[in-house]
Amino acid sequence: MTYLICFDDHRNFTDDIRKRFSDNTRYTVLSFITQSDFTEHFIREKENKSCKVAIIGVPDVLDNYDLVEKLTSEIKKSDPMAGIILLINGEKLELVKKAVRTNIDAYIPRNSNSILRIHNTVKRLISIHNISTFRKKRNLALYVLLSFILLSVLILVISFFKAPQYF
């Protein structure tokens, strides 16, 4: 299950995202208007190991990007594995990139194909999340296999010295 958590203060793009990610078995789209509700949701869902993607719509009238910097740092502090996508007006893209110093996964300009770009970025973040999950499972299986091999070699050496007539 992938959680798409949108911070959309004017509800501009949330309906388009819900239409694009309409499969309820794979995606859950949540939308928040206030910053406090948005950050509280990430704090509540911290122990959930699902793939979470925060989509933040940066308002056009915002000249000081400290709010966005604070919001992204709180998200990364509460859940470091969460992906962050910033949806920005095209003219202010470079200003936001310079102002926001937190690790952002994608800066997407608002235009006619921004929903498609969000979809591709979400797919990439899901793949990264799945790769890290399978890497952890693979490493655990490898440790179990190595411990079994070491235990078998230890038993073989002990049995060689205890009962050399069988070798």
C-alpha positions as a printed NumPy array, in Angstrom:
array([[  0.   ,   0.   ,   0.   ],
       [  1.285,   3.412,  -0.966],
       [  0.13 ,   6.51 ,   0.874],
       [  0.   ,   9.737,  -1.14 ],
       [ -0.326,  12.559,   1.364],
       [ -1.067,  15.907,  -0.257],
       [ -0.668,  19.347,   1.254],
       [ -2.925,  21.44 ,  -0.938],
       [ -4.125,  24.623,   0.719],
       [ -6.349,  25.612,  -2.219],
       [ -7.336,  22.088,  -3.372],
       [ -5.935,  22.676,  -6.845],
       [ -4.369,  19.322,  -7.701],
       [ -5.747,  16.776,  -5.217],
       [ -8.723,  15.766,  -7.372],
       [ -6.454,  15.124, -10.36 ],
       [ -4.201,  12.955,  -8.211],
       [ -7.186,  10.993,  -6.914],
       [ -8.293,  10.38 , -10.512],
       [ -4.805,   9.263, -11.565],
       [ -4.306,   6.971,  -8.543],
       [ -7.819,   5.537,  -8.408],
       [ -6.886,   1.95 ,  -7.453],
       [ -7.868,   1.766,  -3.769],
       [ -6.072,  -1.535,  -3.231],
       [ -2.676,  -0.013,  -4.075],
       [ -2.973,   3.697,  -3.255],
       [ -4.472,   5.788,  -0.5  ],
       [ -4.716,   9.498,  -1.3  ],
       [ -5.064,  11.82 ,   1.685],
       [ -5.366,  15.582,   1.454],
       [ -4.721,  18.205,   4.118],
       [ -5.346,  21.935,   4.045],
       [ -3.495,  22.981,   7.186],
       [  0.158,  22.458,   7.897],
       [ -0.435,  21.195,  11.441],
       [ -2.761,  18.389,  10.286],
       [ -0.285,  17.441,   7.579],
       [  2.683,  17.106,   9.954],
       [  0.6  ,  15.416,  12.666],
       [ -0.403,  12.742,  10.178],
       [  3.255,  11.953,   9.452],
       [  3.997,  11.762,  13.176],
       [  1.047,   9.395,  13.737],
       [  2.007,   7.161,  10.805],
       [  5.702,   6.99 ,  11.72 ],
       [  5.65 ,   3.299,  12.673],
       [  3.84 ,   2.292,   9.477],
       [  6.426,   0.754,   7.129],
       [  4.445,   1.437,   3.956],
       [  5.688,   3.654,   1.171],
       [  4.664,   7.235,   1.911],
       [  4.931,  10.109,  -0.548],
       [  4.294,  13.715,   0.458],
       [  3.104,  15.959,  -2.349],
       [  3.372,  19.604,  -1.37 ],
       [  1.806,  22.297,  -3.514],
       [  3.856,  25.466,  -3.072],
       [  1.537,  28.505,  -3.329],
       [  2.281,  31.059,  -6.053],
       [  1.918,  34.035,  -3.719],
       [  4.531,  32.717,  -1.305],
       [  7.726,  34.757,  -1.494],
       [  9.439,  33.417,   1.607],
       [ 10.063,  29.683,   1.332],
       [ 10.874,  29.136,   5.01 ],
       [  7.437,  27.551,   5.446],
       [  8.243,  24.928,   2.809],
       [ 11.699,  24.345,   4.307],
       [ 10.197,  23.866,   7.768],
       [  7.506,  21.545,   6.454],
       [  9.933,  19.318,   4.54 ],
       [ 12.374,  19.132,   7.447],
       [  9.566,  18.063,   9.802],
       [  8.526,  15.347,   7.358],
       [ 12.08 ,  14.032,   7.022],
       [ 12.553,  14.21 ,  10.791],
       [  9.402,  12.212,  11.524],
       [  9.821,   9.723,   8.642],
       [ 13.201,   9.728,   6.85 ],
       [ 12.074,   7.131,   4.287],
       [  9.136,   9.229,   3.057],
       [  9.435,  10.712,  -0.412],
       [  8.784,  14.405,  -0.962],
       [  7.513,  15.951,  -4.193],
       [  7.195,  19.728,  -4.533],
       [  4.684,  21.051,  -7.054],
       [  5.814,  24.558,  -7.996],
       [  4.953,  27.302, -10.442],
       [  7.426,  27.117, -13.343],
       [  8.867,  30.597, -12.897],
       [  9.74 ,  30.057,  -9.232],
       [ 11.346,  26.648,  -9.667],
       [ 14.951,  27.82 ,  -9.35 ],
       [ 14.153,  30.041,  -6.354],
       [ 12.602,  27.118,  -4.485],
       [ 15.52 ,  24.826,  -5.339],
       [ 17.917,  27.348,  -3.816],
       [ 15.755,  28.07 ,  -0.762],
       [ 14.818,  24.523,   0.247],
       [ 17.831,  22.609,   1.483],
       [ 16.1  ,  19.404,   2.538],
       [ 16.5  ,  16.307,   0.395],
       [ 13.606,  16.614,  -2.064],
       [ 12.914,  13.734,  -4.436],
       [ 11.327,  15.777,  -7.227],
       [ 10.605,  19.37 ,  -8.16 ],
       [  7.705,  19.354, -10.604],
       [  6.5  ,  22.505, -12.382],
       [  2.757,  23.089, -12.601],
       [  1.599,  22.583, -16.163],
       [ -0.593,  20.248, -18.201],
       [  1.598,  17.174, -17.725],
       [  2.462,  17.616, -14.045],
       [  0.127,  14.777, -13.01 ],
       [  1.972,  12.413, -15.356],
       [  5.292,  13.522, -13.872],
       [  3.927,  12.98 , -10.365],
       [  2.801,   9.502, -11.422],
       [  6.256,   8.629, -12.778],
       [  7.975,   9.967,  -9.659],
       [  5.644,   8.016,  -7.38 ],
       [  6.383,   4.833,  -9.347],
       [ 10.121,   5.498,  -8.953],
       [  9.734,   6.051,  -5.194],
       [  7.71 ,   2.843,  -4.876],
       [ 10.482,   0.96 ,  -6.677],
       [ 13.124,   2.422,  -4.372],
       [ 11.046,   1.465,  -1.33 ],
       [ 10.552,  -2.097,  -2.618],
       [ 14.245,  -2.491,  -3.405],
       [ 15.232,  -1.458,   0.115],
       [ 12.632,  -3.809,   1.612],
       [ 13.809,  -6.759,  -0.481],
       [ 17.448,  -5.894,   0.292],
       [ 16.716,  -6.203,   4.015],
       [ 14.978,  -9.546,   3.482],
       [ 17.834, -10.78 ,   1.305],
       [ 20.427,  -9.794,   3.9  ],
       [ 18.483, -11.573,   6.639],
       [ 18.241, -14.738,   4.538],
       [ 21.966, -14.517,   3.768],
       [ 22.834, -14.228,   7.475],
       [ 20.687, -17.257,   8.281],
       [ 22.358, -19.25 ,   5.488],
       [ 25.86 , -18.268,   6.606],
       [ 25.113, -19.144,  10.218],
       [ 23.77 , -22.539,   9.125],
       [ 26.919, -23.192,   7.048],
       [ 29.18 , -22.169,   9.951],
       [ 27.22 , -24.354,  12.345],
       [ 27.476, -27.286,   9.922],
       [ 31.249, -26.822,   9.542],
       [ 31.636, -26.582,  13.316],
       [ 29.673, -29.799,  13.837],
       [ 31.731, -31.488,  11.119],
       [ 35.027, -30.473,  12.767],
       [ 33.866, -31.554,  16.218],
       [ 32.651, -34.894,  14.883],
       [ 35.984, -35.383,  13.039],
       [ 37.906, -35.107,  16.32 ],
       [ 35.352, -37.047,  18.426],
       [ 34.818, -39.918,  15.986],
       [ 37.713, -40.075,  13.466],
       [ 36.859, -43.657,  12.476],
       [ 33.876, -42.432,  10.418],
       [ 36.054, -40.197,   8.255]])
